[in-house]
Amino acid sequence: MNGPSSFMEIDMQLAQLLGTMSLDSQRKLAFASEELSQTARTRPVDDAAMSDSSSSDSEDSTYQPSTANSSNFNSNATAPAVAPPSPPICGCAYLQAILGQIRSGVYSTTTGDYLETIFTHREALYAFPQGHRECAVGFSELAGHLARRERQVGYRPDWEGDSDAVNAFRNEAWVIANTL
C-alpha cells in the first residue's frame, strides 16, 4: 500500500502540472480548430465561377480524364503505402499527463487513484469548460489504454483495479459528452 509520501509526490506533481498550465494557451488550442471550420463554412462563393459554369455548353462541361492522370494513378497504386499518422492525443494537459503515466506503467489503480483523477478533472472542467471540449474522447482513450494494458504487458498486482477504472473512465466520458 502506498504511504503518505506517495500522496505527497502526486500532490507535488499535480501542483507542478497546474503551475505550468495557462488558460490563454488552452483557449487558443481549443478554438483554433473551430475558427478554421467556421471560415471554411462562411467562405463566399465566387460569382464569376458560378456564371461561367452555368453558361457553358453541355459538351464543354463533360469530364474526360487525361491519359497522364490515369498513368500517374496506376504508378501510385504500386508504390508502397505510407503509414497513417498517429491520431492526435485528445483531452486537456491533465488527461495527457495521466495517459503518459498509463503508457509508462506507473499509474496504479488498486488504491483508487482513478477516482481522484476523475474528481480533480471535474474541478478543472467546471472552472474552465472551454478548455475541455475534447476530454470526453480523452477519457475514452484512457479507458482503452487501461483495457489493453494487461494483455500487452502482463498482470501486475497494482493493476487489479483496471476494470473498475475502465468503467469509471468510460462513464466520465459519457458524462462529459452530455455536459458540454
Summary of the structure (lengths in Angstrom):
residues: 180
radius of gyration: 24.6
end to end distance: 36.8
largest distance: 81.4
contacts: 408
relative contact order: 0.11
helix: 71%
strand: 0%
